[in-house]
Amino acid sequence: VGAHVSMAGGIESAIENAKSIGANGERVAIKLRPKMAWASKPIPQANVDEFKRRVLAEGYTSKVMPHGCYLTNLGNPDEDKRAKSMGAFIDDLERCALLGIDLFNFHPGSSVGNCTTEEACGTIADCINQAHKQVKGCPTILLENMAGAGNIIGGRFSDLGLIIKLVKDKSKVGVCLDTCHAFAAGYDLRTEAAFEETMAEFEREIGFGYLKALGSHKDRHANIGLGELGLWPFFKVMNDKRFSLMPIVLETPGYWNREVPALYALQGRRNDPADWQETRRLVEEVRVLREQAEKAREAEKQKAKAEKAEKGGKEKGKQAKGKGKVKKAESDGDSGSDSSSSDDGEEYRVKTISKKAAAKQSAPAKKASAKKTPAKAAAKPAPKRKSTAASGSSSKRKKREPAHSDDD
Ligand SMILES: [Zn+2]
């Protein structure tokens, strides 16, 4: 089981960080560049060497899976914009090659409403074909299924199936199935029957052979076991033989040193929540920690507000323009405390998961970082997804989550 750890100390620190959260993992997923940046400095050779040395030393060879730049959109019909995305895509892949990484996961893109889904899938496949040709030592490129809002490609398994159909080198393409995204897109996973129905559609539209990794995307409101998805789907993937060698990548916010062991603790348990005590204990700890962090954040916010109001009040007495100033200060304070995430910038993250690892592994109980999640741009209303001819059961699905700009 894995987590999402900071790589602020340089790309090589990913490996230490992965270990520190108890991920004696099968996979480490890292960021190759700051999360929301087009360009990034080249990785210095010394860091490359150190990264490779640690990968070897800690047994992570062939177990690292970076997540692509979040800004790229290979489905954009605008050639200039797509070229820019392609530049970042190629850069990411070249970084993988440089670091000896053989799996790479990315968000397929969006039609941006200017072309059909099929056309967007076509350009995405073209880009992948081009990358396969252009990048020496190109890793296997994994398409991530998305939450499926609006013009986003990958909400439906059929989108991914179509892209793969158009990729020439089938040995270098696959899918990272994100459970949270799938659920948000209307693929139910919460019961045995629903889970199997979803897997059947995956098999039909994509093919199980292309499933190379599982993900649990950052869902702002839910850590493992605390969201609508519940614990059962995690119990399922931790125990179902079909996923037994598959890496699972967590992108939940912040509490990996508990969530990783929480997932491991599901291994070998009975299909009965009463048998998941250790997991439920850890989930409860995360819930309490989150609550505390939220309270602390709220208190801070109030304090800052009060201070600013006081300061503004004094100024108001002195200055005629005071009123306008107070207002501005307040709104600055608000946005500041909502979006004061340190997720961006020169931070890299790691996620790892191993199902093989001993369930008993106890993660060092480092203080969970009560990291603030970046403020979401106000959720846009989710346009209805067009259902394709092949999606027989789509009418049964309904959207469970508002569309969110999916930055992580
Ligand atoms: Zn992702």
Residues whose N, C-alpha, C, O or C-beta is under 5 A from the ligand:
A	BS01	ZN	E144 D408
